[in-house]
Amino acid sequence: MRVQRFGLVCLVLLAAACSPTFNWRDVPLEGAPLRAQLPCKPERAERQVPLTAAGATLRLVSCEAGGLTFALAWAAVDAADGLPTALDNWQLAGWASLRQPPSAPGSPPAGWAAWPATVARAQHLRGWQGPGLDHQGRTVMARQLYFAHGAVVYQAAVYGPTMSDVALTAFVEALRLP
């Protein structure tokens, strides 16, 4: 009996040791043609935001793995309101949420730089990386991509105390537009 318990305990410990930090999985995005993967089971949220004069319903999936928060958000907007304007407004709101005001109108916050990530077939793509403060006032690093496809605008972002280049690459390379 003791030998069986010992064997069972060893098997459980071995299985836990083999558990991957990043367990990538396809994540369906309701109302958006973007195909994406997250490294953990996402939570979902939805709210109204003022991306355009008419407002928009923002949908979000996010999860935490390996000390990083991965987030994908999207909203259908009226293209007549201007996709670049919606993305500009979202970008400003993203920096504000990290308590990082732009250093000058049309410029990123101090310490921020372009992030040269790409998403095939994305329109109006812009990527940024830099420091900020999370909702508890702790310093975080952020990588944010803003882009559009058709009349849908997107944000793909990763936040954490440090960045994992491997995880960032896997996250961005899994973003697929039709």
Summary of the structure (lengths in Angstrom):
residues: 178
radius of gyration: 19.0
end to end distance: 57.2
largest distance: 72.5
contacts: 519
relative contact order: 0.18
helix: 24%
strand: 38%
